[in-house]
């Protein structure tokens, strides 16, 4: 067993993040309100703490917030892979032509649909599948205290499974190339990917689309240890470079 600190699981969430998550989950999860700050200001949402007034200055915005706020998706087809509760979808749906969401986790999938309903959004298609390299049935593991971290990654699942309250759900995995053909979906111009360590299998399952259309990709890269994350980043960059993506921006 390695003693290198970079081979040990690192804390993905700060204490502050965990406290905010506990308050949100236990006190306000059933509350429906109008968001008062951030990208979704003025929209409706169930759960979370977006009802708290906040100063929307540049100093309070994350790099992701700034990136999404300046993203021009007018008239474009967007795929949101790992949509969670639909927070990015809600924001982009205001100007995108159409959005296709993938969220296999039953709890998150239900909340995603509710948030779309609250805002009467009609230009979104929701698919309750995970996307990977081959069609299969798989088990998604999640930490009930962090609903957004549900994963198919074996290494991340191993760490979550050390919790006695770890949750498991059997889900169906399809490939994006398969989905485009069999579900008759429009080809995406832009893909947002947040799949908690399952990035490379997703890309492998989209090889035909990447080669033929070359959609823009906004992809979060994960790993359970720092060395695993570095290896994952290298593998993803190498795969995308081989697919012809030579303009990669780190946000």
URQUIKA-V402660 format. One record per residue. N is the residue number from 1. RES is the residue in three letters. PHI is phi in whole degrees, 0 to 359 (* if undefined). D_LAST is the distance of its C-alpha to the last C-alpha in Angstrom with 1 decimal. Layout:
BEGIN
n/res/phi/d_last
N/RES/PHI/D_LAST
N/RES/PHI/D_LAST
END
This chain:
BEGIN
n/res/phi/d_last
1/UNK/*/33.8
2/UNK/289/31.2
3/UNK/259/31.2
4/UNK/296/27.9
5/UNK/300/25.7
6/UNK/283/22.7
7/UNK/260/24.8
8/UNK/259/25.3
9/UNK/304/23.5
10/UNK/252/21.2
11/UNK/290/20.9
12/UNK/279/18.0
13/UNK/232/19.0
14/UNK/284/20.3
15/UNK/300/23.8
16/UNK/299/22.8
17/UNK/300/20.7
18/UNK/293/23.9
19/UNK/294/26.2
20/UNK/299/24.3
21/UNK/297/24.3
22/UNK/296/28.1
23/UNK/298/29.0
24/UNK/298/27.2
25/UNK/289/28.7
26/UNK/267/32.2
27/UNK/248/32.9
28/UNK/230/31.0
29/UNK/296/30.1
30/UNK/261/32.9
31/UNK/275/32.3
32/UNK/251/31.5
33/UNK/204/30.3
34/UNK/263/28.5
35/UNK/295/25.0
36/UNK/250/25.2
37/UNK/203/21.6
38/UNK/82/18.0
39/UNK/297/16.9
40/UNK/261/20.2
41/UNK/307/22.5
42/UNK/94/25.9
43/UNK/266/25.5
44/UNK/263/27.5
45/UNK/207/26.4
46/UNK/254/28.3
47/UNK/83/27.3
48/UNK/84/24.7
49/UNK/241/24.9
50/UNK/290/23.6
51/UNK/281/27.2
52/UNK/285/26.8
53/UNK/299/26.6
54/UNK/211/23.6
55/UNK/276/22.7
56/UNK/269/19.9
57/UNK/267/18.9
58/UNK/300/15.7
59/UNK/291/16.2
60/UNK/265/16.1
61/UNK/267/12.9
62/UNK/280/9.9
63/UNK/304/6.3
64/UNK/296/6.8
65/UNK/302/10.1
66/UNK/295/9.4
67/UNK/296/7.4
68/UNK/294/10.3
69/UNK/295/12.8
70/UNK/260/12.5
71/UNK/283/12.5
72/UNK/263/15.9
73/UNK/244/17.5
74/UNK/303/21.0
75/UNK/75/23.6
76/UNK/258/21.2
77/UNK/266/21.7
78/UNK/245/18.9
79/UNK/248/19.0
80/UNK/251/17.6
81/UNK/260/18.2
82/UNK/87/18.5
83/UNK/281/19.0
84/UNK/55/20.4
85/UNK/267/22.2
86/UNK/87/20.7
87/UNK/294/18.5
88/UNK/289/15.8
89/UNK/300/18.9
90/UNK/303/20.8
91/UNK/292/18.4
92/UNK/286/17.9
93/UNK/295/21.6
94/UNK/291/22.7
95/UNK/231/21.9
96/UNK/290/21.4
97/UNK/291/24.5
98/UNK/203/24.4
99/UNK/233/22.2
100/UNK/248/23.2
101/UNK/257/22.2
102/UNK/241/22.8
103/UNK/211/23.6
104/UNK/277/26.4
105/UNK/292/26.8
106/UNK/299/29.8
107/UNK/295/29.0
108/UNK/292/25.5
109/UNK/300/27.0
110/UNK/295/29.7
111/UNK/291/27.5
112/UNK/303/25.3
113/UNK/298/28.5
114/UNK/297/29.8
115/UNK/295/26.9
116/UNK/294/27.2
117/UNK/296/30.9
118/UNK/301/30.7
119/UNK/261/28.8
120/UNK/52/31.1
121/UNK/275/28.3
122/UNK/249/30.0
123/UNK/259/27.4
124/UNK/231/25.9
125/UNK/252/27.3
126/UNK/250/26.9
127/UNK/240/27.4
128/UNK/265/28.3
129/UNK/225/27.3
130/UNK/267/24.8
131/UNK/243/23.5
132/UNK/219/24.1
133/UNK/271/25.8
134/UNK/216/29.3
135/UNK/294/31.2
136/UNK/190/32.5
137/UNK/255/33.2
138/UNK/217/31.1
139/UNK/250/30.8
140/UNK/268/27.7
141/UNK/251/27.6
142/UNK/216/26.3
143/UNK/266/26.7
144/UNK/298/28.4
145/UNK/276/26.8
146/UNK/224/23.2
147/UNK/298/23.7
148/UNK/279/20.1
149/UNK/257/20.3
150/UNK/302/22.9
151/UNK/215/22.6
152/UNK/253/24.5
153/UNK/292/23.2
154/UNK/294/26.4
155/UNK/289/25.1
156/UNK/293/23.2
157/UNK/297/26.4
158/UNK/301/28.6
159/UNK/292/27.1
160/UNK/298/27.3
161/UNK/292/30.9
162/UNK/287/32.0
163/UNK/279/32.1
164/UNK/288/35.4
165/UNK/256/33.9
166/UNK/302/31.4
167/UNK/248/31.5
168/UNK/226/31.9
169/UNK/216/32.0
170/UNK/283/33.0
171/UNK/228/30.9
172/UNK/263/31.0
173/UNK/252/28.5
174/UNK/233/28.4
175/UNK/259/26.5
176/UNK/294/24.5
177/UNK/300/26.8
178/UNK/296/29.8
179/UNK/299/28.6
180/UNK/299/28.3
181/UNK/279/31.8
182/UNK/283/33.6
183/UNK/264/32.1
184/UNK/54/32.2
185/UNK/270/28.7
186/UNK/290/27.2
187/UNK/290/24.7
188/UNK/284/21.1
189/UNK/270/19.2
190/UNK/214/15.8
191/UNK/235/15.2
192/UNK/260/13.1
193/UNK/234/13.8
194/UNK/220/14.1
195/UNK/237/17.2
196/UNK/50/17.2
197/UNK/93/17.8
198/UNK/256/19.4
199/UNK/296/16.7
200/UNK/295/18.9
201/UNK/302/22.0
202/UNK/300/20.3
203/UNK/297/19.3
204/UNK/299/22.9
205/UNK/279/24.4
206/UNK/240/22.7
207/UNK/299/23.7
208/UNK/293/26.1
209/UNK/297/23.7
210/UNK/299/21.0
211/UNK/288/23.8
212/UNK/274/25.5
213/UNK/247/23.0
214/UNK/60/19.6
215/UNK/294/17.7
216/UNK/293/14.0
217/UNK/230/12.2
218/UNK/248/9.3
219/UNK/231/9.9
220/UNK/277/9.6
221/UNK/245/11.4
222/UNK/241/14.2
223/UNK/183/17.3
224/UNK/280/20.3
225/UNK/237/20.5
226/UNK/295/18.3
227/UNK/294/20.2
228/UNK/294/19.9
229/UNK/295/16.1
230/UNK/299/16.0
231/UNK/295/18.6
232/UNK/295/16.8
233/UNK/298/13.6
234/UNK/300/16.1
235/UNK/295/18.1
236/UNK/293/15.4
237/UNK/297/14.2
238/UNK/297/18.0
239/UNK/295/18.9
240/UNK/293/16.5
241/UNK/297/17.6
242/UNK/294/21.1
243/UNK/275/20.6
244/UNK/100/19.8
245/UNK/270/16.0
246/UNK/250/15.6
247/UNK/241/12.6
248/UNK/255/9.6
249/UNK/249/6.2
250/UNK/269/3.8
251/UNK/269/0.0
END
